[in-house]
Amino acid sequence: MPMKSKNLLTYKDCIKSMYGLRRFGIKLGLSTIEKILAGLGNPQNCYSSIHIAGTNGKGSVASFFASILQEAGFRVGLYTSPHLIRFNERISVNREQISDQDVVASYMAVKEVHHGDREPTFFEYSTAMALYQFARQKVDWAVIETGMGGRLDATNVILPEISVITNISLEHKEYLGSTIAKIAGEKGGIIKKNIPVVTAVTQPSAIRVLENLAADQQAPLYRLKKDFRIRRSSDSFSYYGFDNVWKDIKTSLAGNHQVDNAAVVLAACEILNKKKIKITLSQIRAGLEKTYWPGRLEVLCKSPMIILDGAHNLGASKQLAKYLGTEMKGRRITLVIGILDDKPYSAILETLLPVCSGVILTTPKINRALSVETLYPVASSLTDNVHRIPDVDEALSFAVNNSGPDDVICVAGSLYVVGESKAFLQQDGQGVQHM
């Protein structure tokens, strides 16, 4: 297949080909991704990296890191998943998504190398593309978010300067295990020999697993609330670290939980400073305040207010409910929600609906989405104000047309719903005032 880097159709063909690949592969092992990277000259060894696993908060932590490192004068690659609208969002350099031409170039490079007997999964392909592209663009640092799990995640081929495990809750049980301890074992699989680990994990069973894994690898383990702490105030927080006390710290990302995420990053910055990688407090402040992470408590419009938040599992739903119940207290809130079939939809609805005035059930365009009819019995038992509108665009239009200028519309339940909503709002103003 000849490369036509300036041909948009070729870009579309590349993406179409990738979407035809197997989506998941955590049980498949790392041999395929290792063969691909070897064929590419092991690009992951061309730069320093930070590796991030966890149930929630991985993307926020990754974005904080990338922003701070860029403020410190480094050229920074960021690899996250999933994307909201376009594949290019997954791979960025210095806050800029890679171009369509870069996607084609990296796709073709991966396609042309030997990958062994098994066809790569979608995530293996995209991970190899990202690591290749970062070397091609000569980044100093790559901030890498795991896809699912950690131990056998395709990203677990890097040797980072620091490993981060944000938090742990029950998710993807068919792949990761049915207990917190088993999931901690999978997430903790990113721990490498002698490489420092920073975590915000709180459950005793998970902490024991991570402590044992770290001890086996002789990796220093630093825990939030034990080795470093935070104290919240009304609009900022203070950080109490190993060697520093930093006060009046602010982040650009909404939600009380982002303070914990930021604290993990500050602890990692202290560790980097010990490694003679100089990052100043002013650079940290600027990086935190310039961080942008779309689709997570993102206010897209102001009248009516439209909040987009993936909240695709129970832990994230609890954080969203807390935010809506406090920051939006007293306002009429309409929830537009669609949920995938591997999520605890009853518990998610039971968490979110009590803080909302009504709900519109919808279905994102993915074959793993639950139907509105599946969601309806639970939703209708929690509120009388339920509408079933399977098409996401129509559901959002209905919400806007039936909301006053001071009302709130919250889109949640899946990043696929958020992505479709964001794309729709960008192409159609719908009489709302954008931020």
N, C-alpha and C positions, 0 to 999 in steps of 0.2 A: 504493500500500500504506500504509494509515494506521499511525501509530506507536502501539503500546500498550506503553509503557515498563515497566509493571509486570507484564506478562503473560509468564511464563516460556516459554510456547509460542512467543511471538514471538521471544524470544532464540534458542530452538532453531531456528526458521525462518531467522533471520539466519545462524546458523552453518552450517546445512545449505546455504543458498544460496551461501555463500562456498566451502564444500568442493566445490561443483559447478563452480567456476571452474578455469581452467588453473592448474597448480601452479607451473610454471617459466616464465621468460620473459627470461633474461638477454640474449638476442640482439634483443629487441624494442625497445630504446631507452627513453629517459626521457620522451618526448613525452606519453604517456598519464598518467603520474603528475603531470607538470607541469600538464596541463590540469585534472586533478582538484583539485590544490592551489590553482590559480588560482581555480577555482569556489568553493573554501572560504575564499577570502580570504588565501591563502598563510600558513596558521597557523605554518609552520616558521620564520617571521621574527619571531615574537612572543617568543622566548626564546633564550638562548645554548645551544649544543650542543657535544657531543663525538662524533666519528665514529670507529668502530672496525671495521677489517677484519682478515683473517688466516685461516689455516687452522684452528688450534686456539687456545683461550684467549680468544676474543672475549668470550664471555659472562662469564667470570671477571673479565676486565679491566673490562667494563662494570659489573658488580656492585660491584667495588671502587670505581670512580669514583662511582657513585650513592650508595654508603654514605658515602664521605668527604665528598662535597658536602653530603649531608644533615646530617652531623655539623658541617659548617661553617655551618649555619643556613639553607641554601637549600632551596627546594621543588624536588624533583627527579623528573623523569619518566625511566623506563627502558623501552626497547623492545628486546626480544630474541626469538630464535626458535631452534628450534621450541618449542612448549609440551610439557609432559609429560602432563598430564591434561586441562586445560581451556584454551580459547583465551585466557581472561582473563589467564593467566600472562604473556603476551607484553607486556602494557602495564600498567605499575604506576606509582604516584605515591607517593613517600616510603615505599617498601617494601610498599605495599598494592596488590594487584591491583585493577584497575578492576571495578566492579560489572556485573552483567548489564544493568542499565538503561543504564549508560554504553556498553556494547558496542552495545546497540540504538540509542542516540542517535547514536553515531559512525557506525554502519553506515548508518543512514537519511540522515545528512548526506552521506556519500559517494555513496550511491545516487542522491540527488536532483540531483547536479551533472553537467554534461556532461563526458564523458570522451573524446570524439573518436570515430573510426570503429571502434576496436578495443575489445573488452571487456577490462576490467582482469584481470590475473592475481590469484590469491589473495594473493600477497605484495604486489602493488601496492595492493590493497584494504586489507589489514591495516596497511600502512605509512601510507597516508593516514588511516586511522582513528586510529592512534597519534598522528600529528602534529597532527591536529585535536583529539584529546582532551587533549593536553598544553596546547594553547592555551586550551581550554575550562576546564581546571583551573588555569590561571594558574601554570604552573611557571616557575621561574627558569632552570633548566637541564634539557636533555633529553640523555640518554646513549643514543646510537643505534648498535646493532649491525647491520652489513650482513647480508644473508641469504646471498648467494652472490657471490663475486667482489667487485666494488667499482665499476669504471668505469661499468657500465650497471645496477648494482643500484638498485632503486627508492629506496633511502635516499639515493642520491647527489645529491639535490636540496637538501640542507642546506648552509649555509655555516658550518662549525664554528669554534670557537676553537682547537681542536687536532684533528689527525688522528692516529690510531694504527694501526699495522700490526703485529700481534702476531708472527706467524711465517708461514712459507710451506712447504707441501709439496704433492706431487702429489695433486690431488683434482678431481672434477667435470671431467675432461679434455675431455669432449665439449662443455662450455660455456666452460671457461677456457683451454684449450690443453694441450699434451702435454709441456711442459717447465717447469722451475722459473722460467726467465726470462719465459716467456709468462704464467704465472700471476701472477708478480710485477707484470707490466704491468697485469693486470686489477685486482689488489688495490690497486696504486699509483694507480689511477684516482681514488681518493678524495682525492688530494693537490690542494689548491687554492692559488691564487696568494697568496703571502705568509703562508700559514697554517702554523705549525710542525707538523712531523711527528716522532713518536717511534716507534721500532721496535725489535723484538728479533730481526729477521731476521738469519740468520748466513751463508747461502750466498753465495759471491762473485758468482755470476751474478745473483742476486736483488738484492744490494746495489748492483751496478752499475746495474741497471734503476731502482731507487728513487732512487739518486743523480742519475741523468739526469733523471728525472721531476721531482724536487724542484728541480733547477737550472733546468729549463725554466719552472717556476712561481715561481722565486725564493722557494721555501719552505725555511726552515731545517730541516735533517734531523738528528735526534739518535739515535745508535745505542747500544744496550746493548753493553758491553765496549769501546766506543771513547770515547763522550762521558760515559757514566755506568757505574758498575760495582757489583757486589754481592760480598759475602763471606759464605758460609754458615757457620753454627755448628750445634750439635746441634738446637736448637729455635727458632732465630731467625736473623736475618741483619742485616748492616750494609750500608748504602747509601752509596755515594760518588758524589755528584752534581756539578753545575756549581758550586754555591755552598755546599753543605751536606754534612756527614757525619752521617748518622743511624744510630745503633747500637741493637742489641737490638730490632729490628722483628719483629713476629709477625703472622701472618695466621690467620684462622679456617678457611681452606680447606686440605685435606690435599693432600700431593703436593709433591715437590721442585720440579716445574715451576711451581708457583704463586709461587715466589720470583721467577722471571723476570717473570711477569705483574705481580706487585706492584711490581717495580723500574720497569717501564714507567710504571705509574701514578704512582709517586713522582717520576719525571722530569717527567711532565706537570704534576704539582702545583707543582714548582719553576717551570715555565714560566708557569703561571697566576699564581703569586706575582709574577713579573716583570711581568705584565700588570696588577698592582695588584688581583688577585682573591685576597684574603687567606685562606689555609688554613694553620692552625698545625700544628705537629708533633703536638700532643696530639689534634687533630681527625683527622689522618691515622692515628695509632695506633688511635684508637677506631673509625674507619671500617673499617680492615682487619680488626680483631678482631670486628666485628659483621656482616661480610659473610656473606650466605647465598646459595648457588648450588646448587640441588637437582639431583640426578642426576649429579653429577660427584664421584666419590669420596665420596659421601654414605653415611654409616653410618646405616641406618634401624633396625636391630635389633641387640641385643647378644648374645643367646643363643638360637640360634647367631648369630654376627655376619653381618649381611646388608649388603653394600656394593653400591651402585648407581653405575655409571659408564658413561656413554654410549659412550665409546671406539669411535667409529663409523668411524675411519680408522686407517691404520697408525701415524701419529705418536702419536695418542692411545693406541693399544694398547701401544706401546712404553713410554709413561709409566706406564700401568696395570701392565704386567708388572714394571717396575722397582719400583713401589710394593708390589705383592704379594710380590715376591721379597725385599724388604728388611723392610718393616714387618710382614708376615705370615709371615715365615720360620719354619719349623718347625711351622706349623699346617696342618691338612688343609683344602684349598681346593677347593670344587666350583664350576666355572664354568657359569653358565646363559647361553647366548649365542644370539642371532639376528642375522643380518646382511642388509643390503639388497643388491640385485643390482648396484649401481654401485660396490661396495666390493671391495678386493682380499682376498677372504675367505680364500684359502689363506695369504697372508702374515700376516693377523690371527690366524688359528688357530695358525700356526707360532710366533708371538710369545708368545701367551698360554698355550697348553697346557703348555709345559715347566715353568711355575711352579705348575701346578694338579694336584690329585690325580685329578680326573675332570671330565667335561664332560657337560652336558645340552644337546642341540641343540634349539632351538625356533624358532617363526616368529611374529613380530608380525603383527597384523591390518592389513596394508597391502599393496597389490598389488605393491609393489616388493620384497617380502621374498623371500629365497632359501628354498627348501624344505629341510627337514632332510635329505632324501635327497641334495641337492646338496652339503651340508656334510659328510655322513658319510664319504665316502672319504678326505678330507684328515684329519678328526679321528681316524678309526680308524687311520690310519698313524702317528699321534703318541702315542696312548694306547689301552690296552685297555679303559679304563673310560669307555665312551661310551653315552649313552642318547638316544633320539630321542623327544621328546614335543612335538609341534607346538604345542599350546595352551600359552600362556605361564603362565596360572594353574596348570594342571596340572603344568607343569615346575617351577614354584617350590614348589608343595606337595610334590612328590616330593623336591625338594632338602632342604626343611625336615624332612620325615619321615625322611630318611635321613642326617641330620647330628646330631652330638653337640653338647652345649651349648658346647663350646670350638672347634667347627669354624667355618669361614668359607664363606659363599656369596657369590659375586661375580656380579652380573648385568651383562652388557656386550654390546657389539657394535652397539647401535643405541639411540638415545634413545626409539624407539618401544617397544622391549622394556622399557626402564627405566620408561617411563610406565605401561605396562600392569602391571608388577610393583608399582610404587608404589601405583597405584589398588587393586590386589588386596590388598596388605598393609594398606592403610588401612581396608578394609571387612571384612577377615577376619584376626584375630590369628594364626591358625594355630599357636598354642602357642608363639609367640616372644615374647621380652621386648623391647619397643620402647624406643628411646632417649627 
